[in-house]
Amino acid sequence: MCSRGSHGVSLVASGGQTGVDRAALDTAIRLGIPYGGWCPAGGWAEDLGSPPGLLDRYPRLRSTPSADPAQRTEWNVRDCDATLVLFPDGVDSPGTLLPEAFARRMERPCTRLDPRDPGAPSAATAFVSRHCLGGSLNVAGPRESGSPGVYDASRRLLRAVLVDVSAAQPPEDG
């Protein structure tokens, strides 16, 4: 876990799958926020099935020993201060329920929001401000193939949240 004390989010983590995970990584990169996290063995993702897979595009990700995506999900929850699950209403994605189950078991903060909900940016900003200032944020959600458009909706939400959280830092003591 990252130490508290700095402002904004010090690390954005995800498993790198298409959809929400990629939106988190791409947004962090674009905003200059360090990224990381665990991905399945060989860097597997639905669009990058052969090694090095994700690891070529996102070299700061680490590969788990197992190809089972559940291991990367568990390890990303374990290694972060809090988890934000972006899960559009009406989407059926059993794997997206895993981060919430792991967070409950590990007693880690976790919230689920619909990235298309107009209230999601303020709710996500409040959650991240409360649990991740100076720390690490795990972002999870469905694949693009199971929820078309979730990448773009999540990218817009995460950009707004991460910019707001960084801008809300108090002035430094002189």
Secondary structure, 3 states (H helix, E strand, C coil): CCCCCCCCCCEEECCCCCCHHHHHHHHHHHHCCCEECEECHHHCECCECCCCCHHHHCCCCEECCCCCHHHHHHHHHHHCCEEEEECCCCCCCHHHHHHHHHHHHHCCCEEEECCCCCCHHHHHHHHHHHHCCCCEEEEECCCCCCCCCHHHHHHHHHHHHHHHHHHCCCCCCC
